[in-house]
Amino acid sequence: MPKITFIGAGSTVFAKNLMGDILRFPELSNSTLVLHDIDPERLRTSEIVAGKVADTLGVKPTIHATLNRREALDGADYAISMIQVGGYKPATVTDFEIPKKYGLRQTIADTLGIGGIMRGLRTIPVLLDMCRDMEELCPDVQFLNYVNPMVINCWAIDRATSIKTVGLCHSVPHTAHDLADDMGIPRDELNYLVAGINHVAFFLKLEHEGKDVYPRLRRTMAEFERSGNWPKRFVRMTDHVRYEMFKHLGYFVTESSEHFSEYTPWFIKRDRPDLLEEFDIPLDEYIFRCEAQIMEWEYLRRELEDADKPITVKPSVEFGANIIHAIETGKPTRIYGNMPNHGIIDNLPTGVPVEVPCLVDKNGIQPVKIGALPPQLAAVMQTNINVQSLTVEAALTQKREHIYHAAMLDPHTAAELDLTQIHAMVDELIEAHGDWLPDYQ
């Protein structure tokens, strides 16, 4: 049975979902699950939850929890990362509050923009340290990375280590469900092909019963425009931004509207508050979500730890368990993964992690050749790739100048700030991060 290591297992709810997916497969039900976190209280909760998941499913895995990362990785067949370096406080708050002083507002700030740059810079050293442990302790491990910023992190790992890595995200299946719901099509009947980079991938094909349903989606969009009732995705937002991009680009993007609004220069502007209202863009959305989760955590923790309270285990849309099952059993599956672009997408740079369908079996994870993307889609992605490439360059060379370059070329940052402001903001962010970053000269 495989040894599956969860790094950042204190992300209890996410770990619970993945463990449930893994243990639901009979062939994996006796696996060894090793839980690692640097927070002993969170780790203890996750260990209790792992036991309850196993009991609910009626299976008997070996469960071990440890604060020692090397112990957790030693001999691992699979490693799953779900860490957040710097946490909500101080790191995430810093990523929002300092740019706000310069008039630069964000929504999620974990993938692109100045928040995504800084998150990448403090996360890459930890991931590379982790991968060096893997090179020594489990060199043949399959690394499943769920940590954002996905492209930046996976690109750095691929450039600096020998570890087999796939970046995993749930944006593709979630968006497919959204589109099926919007058009009134059963979710499991929608056929699609998606390709691009994580959070900026597009539905190249959208079919139902063998027919292209993009015309149907355009009619659906027209109805939303007439009524003004854009589909609700969360409490504070609708999906207006993504439909606006669909109107202008001709293809629907995978990432949510609040995310996508900060990957471009078109929606969040200091002198255009009307755009925020028109497109239902919630500034500081990630701060709002983190605060809500913090307030709910103690109640949730007590519920999860209560031996008398049953735990609900439902299948998730995450791809991690399917990957492990396919490699272990040879029963093929298809997933969407982020893999280095070596001949996969012709009009994106070599090496950049691209999000594409992949076949998984005993031979591992094999990305599907896509060819050339529609030129307008590749151009939108390239504006993001410029920032991601320079952030990776900064992290691997520790040259401060490349942090400035990344921020200068970020679409949203460049639309709001001049070069002097960008330089000063980067300096202030580096200073505020302190020991969370290596020494950038």
VOTORVO-31599 format. One record per residue (C-alpha): x, y negated, z negated; residue in one letter. Coordinates in nm, 3 decimals. Example, Ala and Ser with C-alpha at 12.3 -4.5 7.8 and 13.67 -1.06 7.14 Angstrom:
<rs>
{r {1.230,0.450,-0.780},"a"}
{r {1.367,0.106,-0.714},"s"}
</rs>
This chain:
<rs>
{r {0.000,0.000,0.000},"m"}
{r {0.131,-0.349,0.081},"p"}
{r {0.256,-0.600,-0.171},"k"}
{r {0.075,-0.930,-0.111},"i"}
{r {0.209,-1.237,-0.290},"t"}
{r {-0.003,-1.549,-0.351},"f"}
{r {0.212,-1.859,-0.398},"i"}
{r {0.008,-2.136,-0.556},"g"}
{r {-0.244,-1.884,-0.688},"a"}
{r {-0.366,-2.149,-0.933},"g"}
{r {-0.580,-2.272,-0.642},"s"}
{r {-0.828,-2.035,-0.801},"t"}
{r {-1.133,-2.065,-0.577},"v"}
{r {-0.930,-2.036,-0.255},"f"}
{r {-0.731,-1.744,-0.398},"a"}
{r {-1.057,-1.576,-0.505},"k"}
{r {-1.193,-1.597,-0.150},"n"}
{r {-0.878,-1.451,0.002},"l"}
{r {-0.856,-1.172,-0.256},"m"}
{r {-1.219,-1.083,-0.191},"g"}
{r {-1.155,-1.067,0.183},"d"}
{r {-0.847,-0.848,0.137},"i"}
{r {-0.995,-0.604,-0.115},"l"}
{r {-1.313,-0.560,0.089},"r"}
{r {-1.112,-0.357,0.342},"f"}
{r {-1.094,0.006,0.215},"p"}
{r {-0.743,0.040,0.358},"e"}
{r {-0.627,-0.257,0.147},"l"}
{r {-0.827,-0.192,-0.169},"s"}
{r {-0.528,-0.041,-0.354},"n"}
{r {-0.285,-0.317,-0.256},"s"}
{r {-0.054,-0.484,-0.504},"t"}
{r {-0.161,-0.846,-0.552},"l"}
{r {0.105,-1.066,-0.711},"v"}
{r {-0.014,-1.406,-0.828},"l"}
{r {0.239,-1.687,-0.876},"h"}
{r {0.192,-2.045,-0.989},"d"}
{r {0.389,-2.302,-1.188},"i"}
{r {0.084,-2.385,-1.405},"d"}
{r {0.041,-2.109,-1.669},"p"}
{r {-0.321,-2.199,-1.751},"e"}
{r {-0.430,-2.199,-1.388},"r"}
{r {-0.240,-1.876,-1.332},"l"}
{r {-0.414,-1.709,-1.626},"r"}
{r {-0.754,-1.809,-1.486},"t"}
{r {-0.666,-1.670,-1.143},"s"}
{r {-0.549,-1.342,-1.298},"e"}
{r {-0.883,-1.307,-1.476},"i"}
{r {-1.067,-1.389,-1.154},"v"}
{r {-0.863,-1.131,-0.960},"a"}
{r {-0.973,-0.864,-1.207},"g"}
{r {-1.336,-0.970,-1.178},"k"}
{r {-1.319,-0.964,-0.798},"v"}
{r {-1.180,-0.609,-0.810},"a"}
{r {-1.448,-0.499,-1.057},"d"}
{r {-1.725,-0.653,-0.846},"t"}
{r {-1.603,-0.469,-0.537},"l"}
{r {-1.542,-0.147,-0.731},"g"}
{r {-1.176,-0.119,-0.628},"v"}
{r {-0.851,-0.074,-0.817},"k"}
{r {-0.566,-0.289,-0.685},"p"}
{r {-0.252,-0.349,-0.888},"t"}
{r {-0.267,-0.709,-1.014},"i"}
{r {0.037,-0.887,-1.153},"h"}
{r {0.078,-1.254,-1.246},"a"}
{r {0.412,-1.428,-1.287},"t"}
{r {0.554,-1.776,-1.328},"l"}
{r {0.875,-1.656,-1.159},"n"}
{r {0.862,-1.712,-0.783},"r"}
{r {1.155,-1.487,-0.702},"r"}
{r {0.996,-1.203,-0.895},"e"}
{r {0.674,-1.262,-0.704},"a"}
{r {0.848,-1.253,-0.366},"l"}
{r {1.083,-0.961,-0.430},"d"}
{r {0.987,-0.688,-0.183},"g"}
{r {0.672,-0.864,-0.062},"a"}
{r {0.518,-0.749,0.265},"d"}
{r {0.300,-1.058,0.293},"y"}
{r {0.330,-1.399,0.130},"a"}
{r {0.043,-1.648,0.128},"i"}
{r {0.116,-2.011,0.044},"s"}
{r {-0.151,-2.250,-0.087},"m"}
{r {0.056,-2.503,-0.282},"i"}
{r {0.018,-2.879,-0.319},"q"}
{r {0.350,-3.042,-0.401},"v"}
{r {0.306,-3.336,-0.636},"g"}
{r {-0.059,-3.259,-0.699},"g"}
{r {-0.340,-3.512,-0.701},"y"}
{r {-0.151,-3.724,-0.953},"k"}
{r {0.095,-3.871,-0.894},"p"}
{r {0.151,-3.780,-0.530},"a"}
{r {-0.187,-3.806,-0.359},"t"}
{r {-0.284,-4.119,-0.549},"v"}
{r {0.048,-4.276,-0.448},"t"}
{r {-0.015,-4.188,-0.082},"d"}
{r {-0.339,-4.386,-0.094},"f"}
{r {-0.269,-4.675,-0.329},"e"}
{r {0.058,-4.811,-0.189},"i"}
{r {-0.062,-4.824,0.176},"p"}
{r {-0.380,-4.990,0.049},"k"}
{r {-0.168,-5.280,-0.080},"k"}
{r {-0.064,-5.341,0.282},"y"}
{r {-0.422,-5.321,0.410},"g"}
{r {-0.383,-4.966,0.543},"l"}
{r {-0.681,-4.750,0.447},"r"}
{r {-0.713,-4.371,0.484},"q"}
{r {-0.972,-4.098,0.447},"t"}
{r {-0.791,-3.767,0.377},"i"}
{r {-0.420,-3.850,0.430},"a"}
{r {-0.290,-3.493,0.434},"d"}
{r {-0.218,-3.428,0.802},"t"}
{r {-0.110,-3.745,0.981},"l"}
{r {-0.079,-4.114,0.899},"g"}
{r {0.153,-4.240,0.630},"i"}
{r {-0.013,-4.004,0.380},"g"}
{r {0.055,-3.703,0.600},"g"}
{r {0.416,-3.814,0.654},"i"}
{r {0.485,-3.845,0.282},"m"}
{r {0.303,-3.522,0.200},"r"}
{r {0.518,-3.344,0.459},"g"}
{r {0.841,-3.494,0.327},"l"}
{r {0.780,-3.374,-0.028},"r"}
{r {0.643,-3.034,0.081},"t"}
{r {0.906,-2.924,0.334},"i"}
{r {1.193,-2.891,0.081},"p"}
{r {0.978,-2.666,-0.139},"v"}
{r {0.868,-2.449,0.153},"l"}
{r {1.225,-2.416,0.282},"l"}
{r {1.345,-2.320,-0.065},"d"}
{r {1.069,-2.061,-0.077},"m"}
{r {1.167,-1.926,0.266},"c"}
{r {1.531,-1.897,0.158},"r"}
{r {1.412,-1.678,-0.128},"d"}
{r {1.221,-1.470,0.127},"m"}
{r {1.526,-1.437,0.352},"e"}
{r {1.707,-1.284,0.055},"e"}
{r {1.429,-1.088,-0.118},"l"}
{r {1.185,-0.988,0.159},"c"}
{r {1.335,-1.077,0.500},"p"}
{r {1.068,-0.888,0.698},"d"}
{r {0.777,-1.056,0.519},"v"}
{r {0.488,-1.203,0.719},"q"}
{r {0.437,-1.554,0.582},"f"}
{r {0.083,-1.694,0.598},"l"}
{r {0.094,-2.070,0.542},"n"}
{r {-0.224,-2.256,0.449},"y"}
{r {-0.042,-2.572,0.334},"v"}
{r {-0.092,-2.909,0.506},"n"}
{r {0.039,-3.095,0.696},"p"}
{r {0.025,-2.776,0.902},"m"}
{r {0.218,-2.875,1.214},"v"}
{r {0.490,-3.056,1.020},"i"}
{r {0.539,-2.773,0.770},"n"}
{r {0.536,-2.486,1.020},"c"}
{r {0.767,-2.673,1.258},"w"}
{r {1.023,-2.728,0.981},"a"}
{r {1.004,-2.363,0.873},"i"}
{r {1.052,-2.242,1.230},"d"}
{r {1.348,-2.473,1.289},"r"}
{r {1.527,-2.409,0.960},"a"}
{r {1.453,-2.045,0.866},"t"}
{r {1.418,-1.697,1.014},"s"}
{r {1.090,-1.613,0.839},"i"}
{r {0.796,-1.495,1.055},"k"}
{r {0.533,-1.761,0.990},"t"}
{r {0.181,-1.834,1.103},"v"}
{r {-0.011,-2.145,1.002},"g"}
{r {-0.375,-2.079,0.916},"l"}
{r {-0.670,-2.317,0.902},"c"}
{r {-1.046,-2.272,0.899},"h"}
{r {-1.130,-2.572,1.119},"s"}
{r {-1.193,-2.364,1.434},"v"}
{r {-1.459,-2.126,1.292},"p"}
{r {-1.620,-2.402,1.084},"h"}
{r {-1.653,-2.628,1.388},"t"}
{r {-1.789,-2.341,1.597},"a"}
{r {-2.056,-2.290,1.330},"h"}
{r {-2.134,-2.663,1.333},"d"}
{r {-2.179,-2.668,1.711},"l"}
{r {-2.392,-2.354,1.710},"a"}
{r {-2.616,-2.506,1.443},"d"}
{r {-2.642,-2.837,1.630},"d"}
{r {-2.755,-2.658,1.949},"m"}
{r {-2.978,-2.405,1.773},"g"}
{r {-2.767,-2.107,1.883},"i"}
{r {-2.702,-1.813,1.645},"p"}
{r {-2.350,-1.856,1.512},"r"}
{r {-2.232,-1.509,1.608},"d"}
{r {-2.350,-1.554,1.968},"e"}
{r {-2.131,-1.853,2.054},"l"}
{r {-1.826,-1.766,2.265},"n"}
{r {-1.542,-2.015,2.275},"y"}
{r {-1.178,-2.078,2.358},"l"}
{r {-0.984,-2.337,2.156},"v"}
{r {-0.630,-2.466,2.202},"a"}
{r {-0.415,-2.760,2.093},"g"}
{r {-0.240,-2.851,1.770},"i"}
{r {-0.387,-2.804,1.425},"n"}
{r {-0.668,-3.054,1.360},"h"}
{r {-0.638,-3.182,1.718},"v"}
{r {-0.740,-2.872,1.909},"a"}
{r {-1.031,-2.873,2.151},"f"}
{r {-1.298,-2.631,2.268},"f"}
{r {-1.185,-2.561,2.625},"l"}
{r {-1.470,-2.314,2.670},"k"}
{r {-1.811,-2.310,2.502},"l"}
{r {-2.053,-2.037,2.614},"e"}
{r {-2.371,-1.859,2.514},"h"}
{r {-2.484,-1.542,2.690},"e"}
{r {-2.221,-1.599,2.957},"g"}
{r {-2.331,-1.956,3.039},"k"}
{r {-2.146,-2.282,2.979},"d"}
{r {-2.330,-2.469,2.701},"v"}
{r {-2.136,-2.794,2.725},"y"}
{r {-2.431,-2.943,2.925},"p"}
{r {-2.657,-2.836,2.638},"r"}
{r {-2.422,-3.001,2.388},"l"}
{r {-2.434,-3.324,2.589},"r"}
{r {-2.814,-3.316,2.575},"r"}
{r {-2.791,-3.253,2.201},"t"}
{r {-2.560,-3.554,2.165},"m"}
{r {-2.799,-3.772,2.364},"a"}
{r {-3.078,-3.677,2.127},"e"}
{r {-2.864,-3.768,1.826},"f"}
{r {-2.790,-4.105,1.989},"e"}
{r {-3.158,-4.175,2.057},"r"}
{r {-3.265,-4.085,1.705},"s"}
{r {-2.960,-4.220,1.522},"g"}
{r {-2.970,-3.904,1.309},"n"}
{r {-2.620,-3.766,1.343},"w"}
{r {-2.569,-3.423,1.182},"p"}
{r {-2.466,-3.438,0.817},"k"}
{r {-2.153,-3.246,0.726},"r"}
{r {-2.087,-3.368,0.371},"f"}
{r {-2.262,-3.593,0.124},"v"}
{r {-2.084,-3.908,0.237},"r"}
{r {-2.052,-3.857,0.613},"m"}
{r {-2.199,-3.751,0.943},"t"}
{r {-2.030,-3.611,1.255},"d"}
{r {-2.053,-3.930,1.461},"h"}
{r {-1.676,-3.969,1.522},"v"}
{r {-1.632,-3.627,1.683},"r"}
{r {-1.929,-3.678,1.912},"y"}
{r {-1.790,-4.016,2.013},"e"}
{r {-1.462,-3.849,2.105},"m"}
{r {-1.654,-3.582,2.297},"f"}
{r {-1.823,-3.858,2.495},"k"}
{r {-1.489,-4.013,2.595},"h"}
{r {-1.269,-3.703,2.637},"l"}
{r {-1.517,-3.446,2.764},"g"}
{r {-1.423,-3.180,2.508},"y"}
{r {-1.513,-3.131,2.142},"f"}
{r {-1.236,-3.149,1.880},"v"}
{r {-1.200,-2.899,1.596},"t"}
{r {-1.126,-3.120,1.300},"e"}
{r {-1.397,-3.300,1.103},"s"}
{r {-1.496,-3.659,1.176},"s"}
{r {-1.347,-3.807,0.860},"e"}
{r {-1.014,-3.638,0.931},"h"}
{r {-1.004,-3.727,1.299},"f"}
{r {-1.085,-4.094,1.240},"s"}
{r {-0.738,-4.147,1.090},"e"}
{r {-0.547,-3.964,1.366},"y"}
{r {-0.628,-4.238,1.617},"t"}
{r {-0.618,-4.620,1.635},"p"}
{r {-0.988,-4.663,1.719},"w"}
{r {-1.204,-4.624,1.409},"f"}
{r {-1.048,-4.759,1.087},"i"}
{r {-0.966,-5.130,1.121},"k"}
{r {-0.933,-5.398,0.855},"r"}
{r {-1.119,-5.658,1.060},"d"}
{r {-1.395,-5.422,1.179},"r"}
{r {-1.593,-5.299,0.877},"p"}
{r {-1.885,-5.252,1.116},"d"}
{r {-1.704,-4.953,1.268},"l"}
{r {-1.689,-4.781,0.929},"l"}
{r {-2.063,-4.825,0.892},"e"}
{r {-2.148,-4.731,1.250},"e"}
{r {-1.945,-4.410,1.243},"f"}
{r {-2.007,-4.318,0.877},"d"}
{r {-1.637,-4.315,0.786},"i"}
{r {-1.580,-4.272,0.411},"p"}
{r {-1.254,-4.438,0.306},"l"}
{r {-1.065,-4.269,0.021},"d"}
{r {-1.268,-3.951,0.081},"e"}
{r {-0.996,-3.719,-0.046},"y"}
{r {-0.968,-3.922,-0.367},"i"}
{r {-1.344,-3.887,-0.409},"f"}
{r {-1.327,-3.510,-0.359},"r"}
{r {-1.033,-3.464,-0.595},"c"}
{r {-1.201,-3.663,-0.871},"e"}
{r {-1.519,-3.457,-0.830},"a"}
{r {-1.322,-3.131,-0.846},"q"}
{r {-1.136,-3.243,-1.158},"i"}
{r {-1.464,-3.327,-1.331},"m"}
{r {-1.613,-2.990,-1.234},"e"}
{r {-1.306,-2.776,-1.308},"w"}
{r {-1.348,-2.716,-1.681},"e"}
{r {-1.706,-2.602,-1.636},"y"}
{r {-1.607,-2.385,-1.341},"l"}
{r {-1.309,-2.239,-1.528},"r"}
{r {-1.531,-2.133,-1.819},"r"}
{r {-1.774,-1.971,-1.575},"e"}
{r {-1.497,-1.783,-1.396},"l"}
{r {-1.332,-1.662,-1.717},"e"}
{r {-1.655,-1.556,-1.892},"d"}
{r {-1.650,-1.176,-1.901},"a"}
{r {-2.030,-1.170,-1.924},"d"}
{r {-2.079,-1.381,-1.611},"k"}
{r {-2.076,-1.182,-1.285},"p"}
{r {-1.867,-1.318,-1.003},"i"}
{r {-1.998,-1.357,-0.648},"t"}
{r {-1.771,-1.223,-0.375},"v"}
{r {-1.871,-1.318,-0.022},"k"}
{r {-1.678,-1.289,0.306},"p"}
{r {-1.503,-1.612,0.403},"s"}
{r {-1.403,-1.744,0.746},"v"}
{r {-1.031,-1.734,0.658},"e"}
{r {-0.808,-1.527,0.886},"f"}
{r {-0.553,-1.409,0.628},"g"}
{r {-0.712,-1.075,0.533},"a"}
{r {-0.781,-0.984,0.896},"n"}
{r {-0.414,-1.039,0.981},"i"}
{r {-0.295,-0.813,0.700},"i"}
{r {-0.551,-0.545,0.784},"h"}
{r {-0.461,-0.544,1.156},"a"}
{r {-0.087,-0.521,1.094},"i"}
{r {-0.128,-0.247,0.832},"e"}
{r {-0.377,-0.032,1.024},"t"}
{r {-0.307,-0.117,1.388},"g"}
{r {-0.677,-0.196,1.438},"k"}
{r {-0.655,-0.508,1.657},"p"}
{r {-0.822,-0.835,1.572},"t"}
{r {-0.826,-1.186,1.715},"r"}
{r {-0.751,-1.489,1.502},"i"}
{r {-0.665,-1.854,1.554},"y"}
{r {-0.316,-1.927,1.434},"g"}
{r {-0.048,-2.194,1.457},"n"}
{r {0.257,-2.051,1.633},"m"}
{r {0.568,-2.209,1.795},"p"}
{r {0.504,-2.320,2.151},"n"}
{r {0.728,-2.101,2.359},"h"}
{r {0.550,-2.088,2.693},"g"}
{r {0.201,-2.095,2.539},"i"}
{r {0.083,-2.445,2.636},"i"}
{r {0.266,-2.583,2.937},"d"}
{r {0.215,-2.956,2.881},"n"}
{r {0.309,-2.973,2.511},"l"}
{r {0.669,-2.979,2.383},"p"}
{r {0.860,-2.656,2.334},"t"}
{r {0.865,-2.543,1.972},"g"}
{r {0.577,-2.749,1.839},"v"}
{r {0.332,-2.525,1.649},"p"}
{r {0.019,-2.487,1.860},"v"}
{r {-0.318,-2.359,1.747},"e"}
{r {-0.434,-2.087,1.986},"v"}
{r {-0.607,-1.748,1.983},"p"}
{r {-0.374,-1.467,1.882},"c"}
{r {-0.394,-1.090,1.907},"l"}
{r {-0.289,-0.914,1.586},"v"}
{r {-0.201,-0.544,1.560},"d"}
{r {0.095,-0.328,1.454},"k"}
{r {0.316,-0.548,1.672},"n"}
{r {0.235,-0.852,1.460},"g"}
{r {0.084,-1.184,1.567},"i"}
{r {0.092,-1.241,1.943},"q"}
{r {-0.031,-1.579,2.074},"p"}
{r {-0.233,-1.595,2.394},"v"}
{r {-0.094,-1.785,2.694},"k"}
{r {-0.310,-2.093,2.759},"i"}
{r {-0.134,-2.277,3.043},"g"}
{r {-0.186,-2.650,3.091},"a"}
{r {-0.440,-2.844,2.887},"l"}
{r {-0.653,-3.117,3.045},"p"}
{r {-0.411,-3.413,3.062},"p"}
{r {-0.618,-3.647,2.843},"q"}
{r {-0.621,-3.389,2.563},"l"}
{r {-0.246,-3.329,2.583},"a"}
{r {-0.193,-3.707,2.573},"a"}
{r {-0.399,-3.747,2.254},"v"}
{r {-0.206,-3.461,2.093},"m"}
{r {0.128,-3.611,2.196},"q"}
{r {0.056,-3.928,1.995},"t"}
{r {0.034,-3.702,1.688},"n"}
{r {0.326,-3.479,1.787},"i"}
{r {0.553,-3.786,1.807},"n"}
{r {0.491,-3.851,1.437},"v"}
{r {0.519,-3.485,1.339},"q"}
{r {0.847,-3.440,1.527},"s"}
{r {1.007,-3.741,1.362},"l"}
{r {0.885,-3.638,1.015},"t"}
{r {1.045,-3.296,1.060},"v"}
{r {1.363,-3.463,1.185},"e"}
{r {1.369,-3.683,0.875},"a"}
{r {1.318,-3.385,0.644},"a"}
{r {1.587,-3.170,0.806},"l"}
{r {1.850,-3.444,0.845},"t"}
{r {1.756,-3.653,0.537},"q"}
{r {1.793,-3.965,0.750},"k"}
{r {1.573,-4.240,0.616},"r"}
{r {1.556,-4.409,0.957},"e"}
{r {1.341,-4.127,1.094},"h"}
{r {1.079,-4.188,0.825},"i"}
{r {1.052,-4.545,0.955},"y"}
{r {1.032,-4.412,1.310},"h"}
{r {0.754,-4.167,1.221},"a"}
{r {0.548,-4.441,1.054},"a"}
{r {0.612,-4.682,1.342},"m"}
{r {0.470,-4.434,1.593},"l"}
{r {0.172,-4.324,1.387},"d"}
{r {-0.138,-4.435,1.583},"p"}
{r {-0.340,-4.566,1.290},"h"}
{r {-0.047,-4.726,1.105},"t"}
{r {0.080,-4.899,1.420},"a"}
{r {-0.267,-5.037,1.493},"a"}
{r {-0.286,-5.205,1.151},"e"}
{r {0.065,-5.310,1.044},"l"}
{r {0.361,-5.487,1.201},"d"}
{r {0.715,-5.346,1.190},"l"}
{r {0.821,-5.547,0.885},"t"}
{r {0.518,-5.428,0.689},"q"}
{r {0.576,-5.065,0.793},"i"}
{r {0.940,-5.081,0.684},"h"}
{r {0.850,-5.233,0.346},"a"}
{r {0.566,-4.985,0.287},"m"}
{r {0.791,-4.686,0.360},"v"}
{r {1.056,-4.819,0.121},"d"}
{r {0.798,-4.863,-0.153},"e"}
{r {0.657,-4.514,-0.099},"l"}
{r {1.001,-4.355,-0.113},"i"}
{r {1.079,-4.543,-0.433},"e"}
{r {0.747,-4.442,-0.590},"a"}
{r {0.800,-4.075,-0.502},"h"}
{r {1.125,-4.066,-0.697},"g"}
{r {1.238,-3.709,-0.761},"d"}
{r {0.955,-3.566,-0.550},"w"}
{r {1.179,-3.641,-0.250},"l"}
{r {1.545,-3.563,-0.180},"p"}
{r {1.782,-3.857,-0.146},"d"}
{r {1.713,-4.032,0.185},"y"}
{r {2.001,-4.256,0.284},"q"}
</rs>
